[in-house]
Amino acid sequence: MIVERTSYVYLGLVILIWYLISEVSETWWLSTALTYLPRRPYMIPGVILLPFAAVFHRQSIWMLLGGIAIVFWPLSGYKFASATSTPNNQSINLVTCNVHAFEPSFERVLNEIVTANPHIVCLQEAYNDGKTVKDHTVFFDGWFKIQRGEYFIASQFPMEFVGEVEVPSLERRSAIVVKIKSPMGEFLVTNIHQTTARHGLSELSIGSMFTGGPASVEEYQRKRAEEAFTTRVFLSEQGWKTPTLVLGDFNMPSSSSIYQRNWSTFQNAFDVAGKGYGFTSPCNTDRLWPNNTPWLRIDHVLASHHWRINHCQVAMDNGSDHRAVAASVNLRGSRRRSNRTRRDDSSASN
């Protein structure tokens, strides 16, 4: 009876946590905390109970396996299938990474960027003591480049600066936007870095539970939601018909209610064409968690409906507190446009 009841409790708690993270999410302080905590450890109680269930109450095995499966798959965000397409000569390779002020090893980050053979690179926190990307590498020499504060965009295609998003309530810039002029057509690229939930959650402690800690978390979450909304509105003002890519450190998983309200109309490259968990951060943690073992996927490559996503993968090295994300995309109909352009050029030459 004890094993049976414990199994019921385990499955019930897993379902409750899943509900809080997926449905309540960042609208309540407790589910906000759960959103940013590691999730796979919730499998441990189920695994421990399995041998006891096998001996004393075999029917409980199915409940335990059900709870473990929920944690492994939807709760932790595992992607089984990868709906990839084959890249071609019209494909555009993208890379984004929060380089954490070039620490601990920008060289390792750069090695993974080079491996991805990118056409466009977006970096966040790309500054340290007045030094920027150009002070750390010559790889981008000959590229078109724009650096605004922490934001760095390099492109093999010509580009022009469109604007930046200021968030008065947080006294920071959340994104910059550029227009890329490629042979496949013009499109917008947004380099984004939204503020972390960690600053608000740091207010939580046992003592603060009775002195306004939860209220402080929810107030900070309101500001984060305002930041996401302000950034999304700025992009909307650039026109819905313009192909758009949004790359960077969103500081929230795609299950977040803030993400869902503001970014769910975009395709998430990893959700569409990734495989596995794709965790990107944090890589540098304290003694309570193994180092270089991220547990959140908070860095994303988003694409408007104008794009076909070929593949997406997360880097494996730990040259930053965030792992780089690489994706390959095609503008829908870009091959036809390119062929038409060549025909027009040929006609003109004749």
C-alpha positions as CSV (number, residue, x, y, z in Angstrom):
1,M,0.0,0.0,0.0
2,I,2.8,2.4,0.8
3,V,4.4,1.9,-2.6
4,E,1.1,2.3,-4.3
5,R,0.2,5.5,-2.5
6,T,3.7,6.9,-3.0
7,S,3.5,6.2,-6.7
8,Y,0.2,8.0,-6.9
9,V,1.7,11.0,-5.1
10,Y,4.7,11.0,-7.4
11,L,2.7,10.9,-10.5
12,G,0.3,13.6,-9.1
13,L,3.2,15.9,-8.2
14,V,4.8,15.5,-11.7
15,I,1.5,16.4,-13.4
16,L,1.0,19.4,-11.0
17,I,4.5,20.7,-11.8
18,W,3.9,20.2,-15.5
19,Y,0.7,22.1,-15.3
20,L,2.3,25.0,-13.3
21,I,5.1,25.3,-15.7
22,S,3.2,25.0,-19.0
23,E,-0.1,26.7,-18.0
24,V,0.5,29.1,-15.1
25,S,4.1,29.7,-15.9
26,E,5.4,33.2,-15.2
27,T,2.2,34.7,-14.0
28,W,2.8,33.5,-10.4
29,W,5.9,33.6,-8.4
30,L,6.0,29.9,-7.5
31,S,5.6,28.7,-11.1
32,T,8.1,31.3,-12.2
33,A,10.7,29.7,-9.9
34,L,9.7,26.2,-11.2
35,T,10.1,27.5,-14.8
36,Y,13.8,28.3,-14.2
37,L,14.8,25.3,-12.0
38,P,16.3,22.1,-13.4
39,R,13.6,19.7,-14.4
40,R,15.2,16.4,-15.1
41,P,15.9,15.7,-11.4
42,Y,12.2,15.1,-11.0
43,M,12.8,11.7,-12.6
44,I,15.0,10.6,-9.6
45,P,12.2,9.7,-7.2
46,G,10.4,7.7,-9.8
47,V,13.6,5.8,-10.7
48,I,14.2,5.1,-7.0
49,L,10.7,3.8,-6.5
50,L,10.8,1.5,-9.5
51,P,12.5,-1.5,-7.8
52,F,10.2,-1.3,-4.8
53,A,7.2,-1.3,-7.1
54,A,8.6,-4.3,-9.0
55,V,8.8,-6.2,-5.7
56,F,5.8,-5.0,-3.7
57,H,3.2,-3.6,-6.2
58,R,3.8,-4.2,-9.9
59,Q,0.8,-2.2,-11.0
60,S,2.6,0.9,-9.7
61,I,5.3,0.5,-12.2
62,W,3.1,2.0,-14.9
63,M,2.4,5.1,-12.8
64,L,6.1,5.6,-12.1
65,L,7.0,5.1,-15.7
66,G,4.3,7.6,-16.7
67,G,5.7,10.2,-14.4
68,I,9.3,9.6,-15.6
69,A,8.1,9.8,-19.2
70,I,6.4,13.2,-18.5
71,V,9.5,14.6,-17.0
72,F,11.8,13.2,-19.8
73,W,9.7,14.4,-22.7
74,P,7.1,17.3,-22.3
75,L,8.3,18.7,-19.0
76,S,12.0,19.0,-19.9
77,G,11.3,19.7,-23.6
78,Y,12.9,16.8,-25.4
79,K,12.5,16.8,-29.1
80,F,12.3,13.4,-30.7
81,A,11.9,14.1,-34.4
82,S,13.8,16.6,-36.5
83,A,11.8,17.9,-39.5
84,T,14.9,18.9,-41.4
85,S,15.2,20.0,-45.0
86,T,18.3,19.8,-47.2
87,P,20.2,23.2,-47.4
88,N,21.1,24.5,-50.8
89,N,23.0,27.4,-52.4
90,Q,20.1,29.7,-51.4
91,S,20.3,28.7,-47.7
92,I,21.4,31.3,-45.1
93,N,23.4,30.0,-42.1
94,L,22.8,31.8,-38.8
95,V,24.6,31.7,-35.5
96,T,23.7,33.4,-32.2
97,C,25.5,33.4,-28.9
98,N,25.7,35.4,-25.7
99,V,29.4,35.5,-25.3
100,H,29.4,36.5,-21.7
101,A,31.9,39.4,-22.1
102,F,34.2,37.0,-23.9
103,E,34.6,34.8,-20.8
104,P,35.8,32.2,-20.1
105,S,37.0,31.5,-23.7
106,F,35.8,33.4,-26.7
107,E,38.3,31.4,-28.8
108,R,36.2,28.3,-28.2
109,V,33.0,30.1,-29.1
110,L,34.6,31.4,-32.2
111,N,35.7,27.9,-33.2
112,E,32.1,26.7,-33.1
113,I,31.0,29.8,-35.1
114,V,33.6,29.0,-37.8
115,T,32.4,25.4,-37.9
116,A,28.8,26.5,-38.6
117,N,30.0,28.4,-41.8
118,P,27.6,31.3,-41.0
119,H,26.4,34.1,-43.3
120,I,25.0,36.1,-40.3
121,V,26.2,36.1,-36.7
122,C,24.5,37.8,-33.8
123,L,26.4,38.1,-30.4
124,Q,25.2,39.5,-27.1
125,E,27.3,40.8,-24.2
126,A,30.0,41.3,-26.8
127,Y,31.9,43.9,-24.8
128,N,34.3,43.9,-21.8
129,D,36.2,46.9,-20.3
130,G,35.8,48.9,-23.5
131,K,36.9,46.0,-25.8
132,T,34.5,44.7,-28.5
133,V,34.6,41.8,-31.0
134,K,37.2,43.5,-33.2
135,D,39.6,43.5,-30.3
136,H,39.4,39.7,-29.9
137,T,39.4,38.3,-33.5
138,V,40.1,39.1,-37.1
139,F,37.6,36.5,-38.3
140,F,35.0,39.1,-39.2
141,D,37.4,41.3,-41.2
142,G,35.8,41.9,-44.6
143,W,32.3,41.3,-43.2
144,F,29.6,44.0,-42.9
145,K,29.5,44.7,-39.1
146,I,27.4,46.7,-36.7
147,Q,28.1,47.0,-33.0
148,R,25.8,48.9,-30.6
149,G,26.7,48.5,-27.0
150,E,26.7,44.8,-26.1
151,Y,25.1,43.9,-29.5
152,F,27.2,42.8,-32.4
153,I,25.9,41.7,-35.8
154,A,28.2,40.5,-38.7
155,S,26.8,39.7,-42.1
156,Q,28.3,38.5,-45.4
157,F,25.6,40.6,-47.1
158,P,25.2,44.4,-47.0
159,M,23.1,45.7,-44.1
160,E,21.8,48.9,-42.7
161,F,20.9,49.8,-39.2
162,V,17.1,50.1,-38.6
163,G,16.7,50.9,-34.9
164,E,17.0,49.8,-31.3
165,V,14.5,49.0,-28.6
166,E,14.7,51.0,-25.4
167,V,12.9,49.7,-22.3
168,P,12.5,52.7,-19.8
169,S,11.2,50.5,-16.9
170,L,14.4,48.5,-16.9
171,E,16.7,51.3,-18.2
172,R,18.2,49.1,-20.9
173,R,18.2,48.3,-24.6
174,S,16.6,45.0,-25.3
175,A,17.4,44.6,-29.1
176,I,18.8,46.1,-32.2
177,V,17.3,45.7,-35.7
178,V,19.1,45.7,-39.1
179,K,18.0,45.2,-42.7
180,I,19.9,42.7,-44.7
181,K,20.2,43.0,-48.5
182,S,20.9,39.5,-49.8
183,P,20.7,38.1,-53.3
184,M,17.7,36.1,-52.1
185,G,15.9,39.3,-51.0
186,E,15.7,41.9,-48.2
187,F,14.9,40.9,-44.7
188,L,15.1,42.1,-41.1
189,V,17.4,40.6,-38.4
190,T,16.9,41.4,-34.8
191,N,19.6,40.8,-32.2
192,I,17.8,40.4,-28.9
193,H,18.9,40.1,-25.3
194,Q,16.0,40.2,-22.8
195,T,16.6,40.6,-19.1
196,T,17.0,37.5,-16.9
197,A,14.5,36.3,-14.4
198,R,17.3,35.6,-12.0
199,H,17.4,39.2,-10.7
200,G,13.8,38.9,-9.5
201,L,14.1,35.3,-8.2
202,S,17.2,36.3,-6.2
203,E,14.7,38.1,-3.9
204,L,13.3,34.8,-2.8
205,S,14.4,33.2,0.5
206,I,12.7,31.6,3.4
207,G,12.7,34.9,5.3
208,S,11.5,36.9,2.3
209,M,8.4,34.7,2.0
210,F,6.8,36.8,4.7
211,T,8.4,40.2,3.8
212,G,7.3,40.7,0.2
213,G,9.7,38.4,-1.6
214,P,6.9,36.8,-3.8
215,A,5.5,40.2,-4.6
216,S,8.9,41.5,-5.7
217,V,9.3,38.5,-8.0
218,E,5.9,39.2,-9.6
219,E,6.7,42.9,-10.0
220,Y,9.9,42.1,-11.7
221,Q,8.1,39.6,-14.0
222,R,5.7,42.4,-15.0
223,K,8.7,44.5,-16.1
224,R,10.1,41.5,-18.1
225,A,6.7,41.0,-19.8
226,E,6.6,44.7,-20.6
227,E,10.1,44.5,-22.1
228,A,9.1,41.5,-24.3
229,F,5.9,43.4,-25.4
230,T,7.8,46.6,-26.2
231,T,10.3,44.6,-28.3
232,R,7.6,42.7,-30.1
233,V,5.7,46.0,-30.9
234,F,8.8,47.6,-32.3
235,L,9.2,44.6,-34.7
236,S,5.5,44.8,-35.7
237,E,6.0,48.4,-36.6
238,Q,8.5,47.4,-39.2
239,G,5.8,45.6,-41.2
240,W,4.2,42.2,-41.1
241,K,5.1,41.5,-44.8
242,T,8.8,41.8,-44.3
243,P,10.7,38.5,-43.7
244,T,12.1,38.6,-40.2
245,L,14.6,36.7,-38.1
246,V,15.0,37.2,-34.4
247,L,18.2,35.7,-32.8
248,G,19.6,35.9,-29.4
249,D,19.3,35.4,-25.6
250,F,15.6,35.6,-24.8
251,N,16.4,34.6,-21.2
252,M,13.2,32.4,-21.2
253,P,12.3,29.0,-22.5
254,S,9.7,28.6,-25.2
255,S,7.3,27.2,-22.6
256,S,7.3,30.6,-20.8
257,S,4.0,32.5,-20.7
258,I,5.9,35.7,-21.6
259,Y,7.4,33.9,-24.6
260,Q,4.1,32.5,-25.7
261,R,2.3,35.8,-25.6
262,N,4.9,37.7,-27.6
263,W,6.9,35.3,-29.7
264,S,4.7,32.2,-30.4
265,T,3.7,33.6,-33.8
266,F,7.3,33.0,-35.0
267,Q,8.7,29.6,-35.9
268,N,11.2,28.5,-33.3
269,A,14.1,26.9,-35.2
270,F,14.9,24.3,-32.6
271,D,11.2,23.4,-32.0
272,V,10.9,22.8,-35.8
273,A,14.1,21.2,-36.7
274,G,16.1,20.4,-33.6
275,K,16.7,17.2,-31.7
276,G,17.2,16.5,-28.0
277,Y,16.9,19.0,-25.3
278,G,19.0,21.8,-26.8
279,F,19.8,23.3,-23.5
280,T,21.9,26.5,-23.8
281,S,22.4,27.9,-20.3
282,P,23.7,28.2,-17.6
283,C,27.0,26.5,-18.3
284,N,28.9,28.0,-15.4
285,T,27.1,27.1,-12.2
286,D,27.9,26.7,-8.5
287,R,28.6,23.7,-6.4
288,L,24.9,22.6,-6.3
289,W,24.9,21.6,-10.0
290,P,27.5,20.0,-12.3
291,N,29.5,22.7,-14.2
292,N,29.1,22.8,-17.9
293,T,25.7,21.1,-17.7
294,P,23.1,23.6,-18.8
295,W,19.4,22.9,-18.0
296,L,17.5,25.6,-19.9
297,R,16.9,26.4,-23.5
298,I,16.7,30.2,-23.4
299,D,18.7,31.1,-26.5
300,H,16.6,30.9,-29.7
301,V,16.5,31.5,-33.4
302,L,13.0,32.6,-34.5
303,A,11.8,33.0,-38.1
304,S,8.6,34.6,-39.5
305,H,6.4,32.5,-41.8
306,H,8.4,33.7,-44.8
307,W,11.2,31.2,-44.0
308,R,11.7,27.5,-44.3
309,I,13.9,26.1,-41.5
310,N,16.3,23.4,-42.7
311,H,18.0,22.5,-39.4
312,C,19.0,23.8,-36.0
313,Q,21.5,22.6,-33.4
314,V,23.1,23.8,-30.2
315,A,26.9,23.9,-29.8
316,M,28.5,21.5,-27.3
317,D,31.5,23.6,-26.1
318,N,31.4,25.9,-23.1
319,G,33.4,28.9,-24.1
320,S,30.6,31.1,-22.6
321,D,27.9,30.8,-20.0
322,H,25.6,30.3,-23.0
323,R,26.0,27.8,-25.8
324,A,25.8,29.0,-29.4
325,V,22.8,28.1,-31.5
326,A,23.2,27.5,-35.2
327,A,20.4,27.2,-37.8
328,S,20.0,27.1,-41.6
329,V,17.0,28.8,-43.3
330,N,15.7,29.5,-46.7
331,L,13.4,32.3,-47.8
332,R,10.4,30.6,-49.3
333,G,10.4,31.2,-53.0
334,S,14.0,32.5,-53.0
335,R,15.1,30.0,-55.6
336,R,12.3,31.2,-58.0
337,R,13.2,34.9,-57.3
338,S,16.9,34.1,-58.0
339,N,16.1,32.3,-61.2
340,R,13.9,35.2,-62.3
341,T,16.6,37.7,-61.6
342,R,19.1,35.7,-63.6
343,R,16.6,35.5,-66.5
344,D,16.0,39.3,-66.3
345,D,19.8,39.9,-66.3
346,S,20.2,37.6,-69.3
347,S,17.5,39.4,-71.2
348,A,18.9,42.8,-70.4
349,S,22.4,41.7,-71.7
350,N,20.9,40.5,-74.9
